Amino acid sequence: SLASANVNRQDLTYILRGNHAVDLSRTVAFTSTATPIFEMSANNDGNIRKIRALTTSQIPTTLTQGSSTLTSQIFVGDFSNFLIGNHGPLDLISDIYSGAGSGLVSLFGRRWVSFGVRHPQAFALGTGIL
């Protein structure tokens, strides 16, 4: 668990699909209160039990869990332990030939990057989310 890995709760961030955030904003955290699990902020992000939560549509919804093939995931962790390395500048290549008959110029960009996780125990993954 994140707590046993000594991950500071204040450094955590959830990443989930927007439709999951909407569902969680309609679900109360405790029956004795009207406080939802997900509290929305002005920019459509928010928090889950006072932990920062970001929404995205980039998480696939085509994962298989049991007999269901429409499940998704929720990520939580200290993303300061997720590293991105840039290797050199952005390469831009112009193609003046392919669309020359129409007067078009195509521009292609490429950047070499690496990703790594410093402390894998600083992350958790929830799967099978409908």
C-alpha positions in Angstrom: 0.0 0.0 0.0 1.0 3.6 -0.4 0.9 4.2 3.3 3.3 1.3 4.1 5.6 2.7 1.4 5.8 6.0 3.4 4.2 8.0 0.5 3.2 11.4 1.9 -0.6 11.7 1.4 -0.2 15.4 0.5 2.0 14.5 -2.5 -0.6 12.1 -4.0 -2.7 12.7 -7.1 -5.4 10.6 -8.6 -5.8 10.4 -12.4 -9.1 9.1 -13.7 -11.6 9.4 -16.6 -14.1 12.3 -16.5 -17.1 10.0 -16.5 -15.7 8.2 -13.4 -15.3 11.6 -11.7 -19.0 12.4 -12.5 -20.1 9.1 -11.1 -18.0 9.7 -7.9 -19.4 13.2 -7.6 -22.9 11.7 -7.4 -21.9 9.2 -4.7 -21.7 10.3 -1.1 -18.6 9.3 0.9 -20.5 8.5 4.1 -24.2 7.9 4.5 -24.3 10.4 7.4 -23.1 13.3 5.2 -24.0 14.8 1.8 -20.3 15.1 0.9 -19.5 13.4 -2.4 -16.4 11.2 -2.9 -15.2 13.4 -5.8 -15.5 17.1 -5.3 -15.4 19.1 -8.5 -13.5 22.3 -8.9 -13.9 25.1 -11.5 -11.5 23.6 -14.0 -13.3 20.1 -14.0 -10.5 18.6 -11.9 -11.0 18.3 -8.2 -10.2 16.1 -5.2 -11.1 12.7 -3.8 -11.2 12.9 0.0 -8.9 16.0 -0.1 -6.4 14.4 -2.5 -5.9 16.2 -5.8 -7.6 14.4 -8.7 -7.1 15.1 -12.4 -9.4 13.9 -15.2 -8.6 12.8 -18.7 -10.1 10.9 -21.6 -6.7 9.3 -22.4 -7.3 6.3 -20.2 -8.7 3.4 -22.3 -12.1 1.9 -21.6 -11.5 -1.3 -23.5 -9.7 -3.3 -20.9 -11.0 -6.8 -19.9 -11.8 -7.7 -16.3 -13.6 -11.0 -15.8 -16.4 -11.2 -18.4 -16.6 -7.4 -18.9 -14.6 -5.9 -21.8 -15.4 -2.2 -21.1 -13.5 -1.6 -17.9 -10.9 1.1 -17.2 -8.3 2.1 -14.6 -7.7 4.8 -12.0 -4.1 5.8 -11.1 -2.9 7.3 -7.8 0.6 8.2 -6.8 3.3 10.7 -6.1 4.0 11.8 -9.6 7.2 13.6 -8.6 8.6 10.0 -8.8 7.7 9.8 -12.5 10.6 11.0 -14.5 10.7 12.3 -18.1 14.0 12.7 -19.9 14.3 14.8 -23.1 17.2 13.7 -25.4 18.1 16.6 -27.7 16.0 19.2 -29.4 12.7 18.9 -31.3 13.4 17.7 -34.9 11.3 19.4 -37.5 11.2 18.1 -41.1 9.4 19.9 -43.9 8.0 18.0 -46.9 7.6 20.4 -49.8 7.2 17.6 -52.4 4.2 15.4 -51.4 1.6 18.2 -51.6 3.4 20.4 -54.0 0.6 20.0 -56.7 -1.9 21.5 -54.3 0.5 24.1 -52.9 0.7 22.3 -49.5 3.7 21.9 -47.2 3.8 19.2 -44.6 5.7 19.7 -41.3 6.7 16.7 -39.2 8.1 16.8 -35.7 9.9 14.2 -33.6 11.3 14.3 -30.1 13.3 11.6 -28.3 12.1 11.1 -24.7 12.5 8.5 -22.0 10.2 7.7 -19.1 11.0 6.1 -15.8 9.7 5.6 -12.3 12.1 6.3 -9.4 10.1 4.5 -6.7 7.4 2.2 -8.1 6.0 1.7 -4.6 4.9 5.4 -4.8 2.1 4.4 -7.3 -1.0 2.3 -7.2 -3.4 1.2 -9.9 -7.1 0.5 -9.6 -8.4 -1.8 -12.4 -11.8 -3.1 -13.4 -13.5 0.2 -13.1 -16.8 0.3 -15.0 
